[in-house]
Amino acid sequence: MFAVAALAPLPFVIAQPGLTADVLGDRDGKPVITVSGAPTRPTRGELRMTTIQATGPSAVVRLPQLLDDWFDGSRSVLPKEAVYPSGGSDEEIEAHNLKQMTASQTNATSAALGYLRLDPKDVKVDLNLADVGGPSAGLLFSLGIIDKLDGDGSGGDLTGGRSVAGTGTISADGRVGPVGGVALKTQAARRDGASVFLVPQAECADAKAEAPEGLRLVPVSSLKGAVESLRSLNRGEEPPSC
């Protein structure tokens, strides 16, 4: 029985901190965010979207590997359904994740332009980060669009020149939702130089559990709240904290 248990494939994936990308910067020689139909402004600082890197949906995870990674603070053991949709081939799952990313980019544009009260018929936004699947970059895309168009509302940078990272889905009306893997994403953010991390409010406890030293955790539940928290930091005030 022990031998069977040790060799049997288990419905888990092993995840670790993944890449981060500055949505105010370039990707493959092209700006991540391009805006036409409205004047844009130069930006300072960074707005880094974060990801996790997980074993593939068809990868076999067995008990010895699971136990080894369970106690490794740089890795997490997650239920497979928390990372991948059930059913389908690897190709179908990848297509599903890219479809989610496309929908997330559409929502991010709608939320940002709605916040700025700009007509989407006049202002066009192109987002160049389609090869990263899933919806978790939505909040950072919206903030990047706002920073390029309006900054902090008074001529300054929304980031205050900092490296700000974060995660969170975004709805077209600006609501921020949870994403999973937050503890790993905070590690990726700090590794790549971020000092502030915007975390969906519902996931504060998960973020605090493995928060790297020197990373300020700021809970957000809406795009408006995220902008207000960054403006508060720029004024030298204390924003909400996890």
N, C-alpha and C positions, 0 to 999 in steps of 0.2 A: 504493500500500500504506500509506504514512504517513497519507494522508487518511482511508482506511478505518479505520485503527487509532485515529485521533483522534476519529472520529465514532461508533465502535461502542460500544454500551452494555456496561458491565463489571459483573461480579457482586460489587460492593462497595457498602458504605454509608459515608456520611460521618457521624461521630458527634462530639458535643461535650458538655461538662458539662451535665447537666440540672438539674431541680429537686431540692431536698431538702425533707424534711418531718419535723417534730419529732413523734415518735409519742407523746410525753408531753403534747402540746398538743392543739389543736382543729383540725378541718378543716370548713370551711363551717358554723361555729357549733356543731359537735358534737364532743365528745371523740373522738380517734382510738381510744383504748382505754377501754372501759367494762366494769367488772367488777361482777357481782352474786353474792351468796351467800357473800361473805367480806369482812371489813373491809379497806378500802384506806387509803392514806396520801397526804398531799400530797407533791408532788415538787418539787425544784428542778433546775436544769440542763436540758439537752436531750439527747435521743437521736435523732439525725437519720439517717433512711434517705436513701440517695442514688440518683440515677438518671443515665442518659445520655439524650441526645436525638439520635435518628438520622434520616436521610432514610428515607422510607417504603419499604415492601417493593416497591412498583411504580415508585419513582422511578428515573429514568435517570441513571446516573453515567458520565461519559465521561472519557477520559484527561487532558485539560487540567485539569479540576476535580480529578481524583484527584491529579495531580502537585502542584497548588497546595496542597491540604490535607495532603498527605503530610508536607510540611516545616513545617506550622503546628503549633506546640506545644500550641495550645489545641484542636486537633481530632485525630481519629484516622481512619484508613482501615481498615475491618474487613471481612472476608469476609461476604457477606450471610447465609450459613448460620450464622454465629456470633451473629447478632442475631435472625434470623427463621427459623421452621421452613420447610422447603422445601415448595413447592407451596401451592395454595390462594389464594383471593382476599385482598385487604386485610381484608375483613370477617371472613373465617375465621381469619386470623392474629391479628387483634385479639381475637376470641373465645377463641382458644387461649391468648393471653397472660393474659387475665382469668381463665381457668380455672386457669392456673398460680398466679396470685396468690391465688385462693380456696383452693387446696390448700396453698399456703405459709402462709396464715393459720391453717388448721386444724392444720398441723404445729407452727407457732409456739406455739399455745395448748397443744397436747399436751406439747411439750417443756418449756414454762415450768411448767405445773402438775405435770408429772412431776418436775422439778427441786425444786419446793417441796413435793412429796409431798402434793398436794391432790387430792381426788377430783373429776374432771370432771363427775360426776353432781351434785355440790353447788355447784360454782363455775362460773359461766357468763361467758364473755368475748365481747364484741362488738367487732370491729375495723372502723373506719370509714375505709377507704382503698382501696376496691375499684376506683377509677378509674385506679389506677396498675398497669399490667400487669407480669407476670413474677413470678418467685419470689425475687428478690434481697433483699427486705426482711425475710425470715424471721427472721434473727438479731436485728435491731433490734426487731421485734415481741415476740419472746420476752423480751428484756431489758426492754422497756417494761412488760410484764405483771409481771415479777419486781419491778421498781422500785415499781410501784403497790401490790403486795401485801406486799412484804418489804423493799424497799430493799436496803441492804448487809448485812442480817442483824443489825444492831446498832442499828437506829433511824435510821441516816443514809441519805443519798441514794446510790444506786448510782453516779450520775455524779459525786458529790463537788461538785455545783454547776457542773461544767464543761459545755461543749458538746461532746458525744461523737458522732461520726458513724461510719458503717461500712456494710458490705455483706456479704452471704453468705446462701446458702440454709440452711435448717434442716430436719433430719429430725425425725420424731416422738420419736426417742430422743436428740435433742440434738446430732447431728453437724453441723458447719458445712462447707458445700461452696463451691467457687469459682463465680464468676458472669460474669466478663469485664467489660471496660471499666473496670477498677479505676483506672487512671491518670487517666481523666477524672473519676471519682467523687471522687478525692482533691482535685481542683481545685474541684469543686462544694462539697465539704465545707469547705475553707478559705475559699472565697469567702463562705460563709454563716456563718462565725465559729467553726467547730470547731477545737479544739486537739488532739484525739485521734481517730484513725481506726482502727477495728477491721477488719482485712483477713484474708480466708481465707489460711491459712498457705501454701497452694500458690501464691498470687499475690503473695507478698512482693516478688519480683524486679520484677514489672510495676509494683507500687505505688511502689517505690523509684526507678524510672526517671524518673518525672516528679513526684516528691513535692514539693509546695509547701513553702516555708520556713515553719517554725513549726508544722508538723503532725507529731505523734508517731504513728508507725505501729506498731500492736500486732498481731502475728499471733495468730490463734485457729483452733483446729480443732474446738472443742466449746463448747457453751453454758456448761458448767461452767468451762472455761478462760477464757472471756470474762468471766464474773462474777469469777473469782479475779483476773484482771488488773486489773479496775476497782477491786476492793477493795485490791489492792496499791498502786495509784496513790493511793487515799484515805489509806493509811497512810504515804505519803511514800516508798514503796519503788520500786524500778525493776522494772517488769514486763518480760516478754520483748519484744524489739524486732526489727523487720525488719533 
